Amino acid sequence: MGKLYIVPTPVGNFEDMTMRAIRVLKEADLILAEDTRTSSVLLRHFEITTPMQSHHKYNEHTAVARVMDMLEEGRTIALISDAGTPGISDPGFLLSRECRRQGVDVECLPGATAFVPALVDSGLPCDRFHFEGFLPVKKGRQTRLSQLAEKEETMVFYESPHRIVRTLGEFVATFGADREAAVVREISKKFETLYRSTLGELLSEFEMNKPKGEFVIIIDGKRKERPTRKSSDKDSFTGSPEGIA
């Protein structure tokens, strides 16, 4: 039997790539990449010449059997996504599950994922949290929001720039405009920016300034008693922030 390595890749800064991840990618027989064009930039940077094949959400159901055949032949395969850890809002679970079912060794390397630094930087409780990732775009969206309304743990969401205003508006309607929250854009990149405020104030901010980049949204859980908020707080850091413009 071969072995499957699940290898995190940087969410922004290439310096976040670990030495172990580079070694595994160089030694593997094959790299499965979410988008080979995106990953080729990373591989060239680290002088990794291992062959690549695409493995993404549109082909993973049909590709699993082919990959399993290669693993059963004794090949070592590394799975990467465009950024972060495969399986966290990216393809990876189906292949990992099938490997477990068929007795193929799977090893996930520690490394970059966007929500951990966003959660810690938010200033909201992070000893217990609920990772939601991306909400359903259409079907089941309102049902899921209603289910989350009673969550007491800090909640973590991913969102794209063209949906963040809509999503923040739905969060205001679901959790209330005064719920404490944070929005982090462009984790680990040059213009990484953190906004801490209430959901109502964050919605106003993004309605006035066109959003750019990828976002992590952190929302405080439901509490029986909440401290009265005296003022909003907006922080920017890492380089020369663009704000949300």
Solvent accessible surface area in square Angstrom, and as a share of the most:
residue,aa,sasa,rsa
1,M,138,0.62
2,G,10,0.09
3,K,47,0.20
4,L,0,0.00
5,Y,41,0.16
6,I,14,0.07
7,V,0,0.00
8,P,6,0.04
9,T,3,0.02
10,P,11,0.07
11,V,24,0.14
12,G,25,0.24
13,N,65,0.33
14,F,65,0.27
15,E,154,0.69
16,D,63,0.33
17,M,18,0.08
18,T,53,0.31
19,M,168,0.75
20,R,95,0.35
21,A,2,0.02
22,I,32,0.16
23,R,120,0.44
24,V,6,0.03
25,L,0,0.00
26,K,100,0.43
27,E,112,0.50
28,A,8,0.06
29,D,65,0.34
30,L,4,0.02
31,I,0,0.00
32,L,0,0.00
33,A,0,0.00
34,E,37,0.16
35,D,36,0.19
36,T,44,0.26
37,R,188,0.69
38,T,63,0.37
39,S,5,0.03
40,S,26,0.17
41,V,76,0.43
42,L,12,0.06
43,L,7,0.03
44,R,161,0.59
45,H,109,0.49
46,F,39,0.16
47,E,137,0.62
48,I,9,0.05
49,T,130,0.76
50,T,14,0.08
51,P,84,0.53
52,M,53,0.24
53,Q,69,0.31
54,S,43,0.28
55,H,1,0.00
56,H,50,0.22
57,K,125,0.53
58,Y,179,0.68
59,N,34,0.18
60,E,17,0.08
61,H,138,0.62
62,T,115,0.67
63,A,4,0.03
64,V,18,0.11
65,A,70,0.54
66,R,98,0.36
67,V,0,0.00
68,M,5,0.02
69,D,82,0.42
70,M,18,0.08
71,L,0,0.00
72,E,75,0.34
73,E,131,0.59
74,G,40,0.39
75,R,83,0.30
76,T,37,0.21
77,I,0,0.00
78,A,0,0.00
79,L,1,0.01
80,I,2,0.01
81,S,3,0.02
82,D,58,0.30
83,A,39,0.30
84,G,4,0.04
85,T,22,0.13
86,P,7,0.04
87,G,34,0.33
88,I,63,0.32
89,S,53,0.34
90,D,43,0.22
91,P,14,0.09
92,G,2,0.02
93,F,120,0.50
94,L,32,0.16
95,L,0,0.00
96,S,23,0.15
97,R,92,0.34
98,E,37,0.17
99,C,0,0.00
100,R,148,0.54
101,R,162,0.59
102,Q,75,0.33
103,G,61,0.58
104,V,3,0.02
105,D,74,0.39
106,V,11,0.07
107,E,51,0.23
108,C,71,0.43
109,L,3,0.01
110,P,98,0.62
111,G,41,0.40
112,A,21,0.17
113,T,24,0.14
114,A,19,0.15
115,F,24,0.10
116,V,69,0.39
117,P,52,0.33
118,A,0,0.00
119,L,6,0.03
120,V,93,0.54
121,D,51,0.27
122,S,4,0.02
123,G,64,0.62
124,L,24,0.12
125,P,58,0.36
126,C,55,0.33
127,D,123,0.64
128,R,147,0.54
129,F,83,0.35
130,H,38,0.17
131,F,61,0.25
132,E,33,0.15
133,G,1,0.01
134,F,93,0.39
135,L,10,0.05
136,P,51,0.32
137,V,70,0.40
138,K,169,0.72
139,K,189,0.80
140,G,38,0.36
141,R,5,0.02
142,Q,108,0.48
143,T,82,0.48
144,R,64,0.23
145,L,1,0.01
146,S,75,0.48
147,Q,102,0.45
148,L,0,0.00
149,A,24,0.19
150,E,110,0.49
151,K,60,0.26
152,E,120,0.54
153,E,38,0.17
154,T,3,0.02
155,M,0,0.00
156,V,0,0.00
157,F,2,0.01
158,Y,26,0.10
159,E,4,0.02
160,S,14,0.09
161,P,38,0.24
162,H,147,0.65
163,R,47,0.17
164,I,0,0.00
165,V,51,0.29
166,R,107,0.39
167,T,1,0.01
168,L,0,0.00
169,G,25,0.24
170,E,28,0.13
171,F,0,0.00
172,V,34,0.19
173,A,90,0.69
174,T,39,0.23
175,F,16,0.06
176,G,25,0.24
177,A,54,0.42
178,D,100,0.52
179,R,14,0.05
180,E,43,0.19
181,A,4,0.03
182,A,0,0.00
183,V,0,0.00
184,V,0,0.00
185,R,6,0.02
186,E,31,0.14
187,I,14,0.07
188,S,26,0.17
189,K,77,0.33
190,K,139,0.59
191,F,58,0.24
192,E,15,0.07
193,T,0,0.00
194,L,3,0.02
195,Y,4,0.01
196,R,71,0.26
197,S,10,0.06
198,T,11,0.06
199,L,0,0.00
200,G,19,0.18
201,E,77,0.34
202,L,3,0.01
203,L,30,0.15
204,S,51,0.33
205,E,31,0.14
206,F,2,0.01
207,E,109,0.49
208,M,146,0.65
209,N,48,0.25
210,K,157,0.67
211,P,20,0.13
212,K,106,0.45
213,G,20,0.19
214,E,98,0.44
215,F,4,0.02
216,V,5,0.03
217,I,0,0.00
218,I,0,0.00
219,I,0,0.00
220,D,4,0.02
221,G,1,0.01
222,K,82,0.35
223,R,98,0.36
224,K,206,0.87
225,E,153,0.69
226,R,77,0.28
227,P,105,0.66
228,T,125,0.73
229,R,77,0.28
230,K,198,0.84
231,S,82,0.53
232,S,65,0.42
233,D,63,0.33
234,K,113,0.48
235,D,44,0.23
236,S,60,0.39
237,F,63,0.26
238,T,65,0.38
239,G,62,0.60
240,S,81,0.53
241,P,48,0.30
242,E,79,0.35
243,G,21,0.20
244,I,3,0.01
245,A,69,0.53
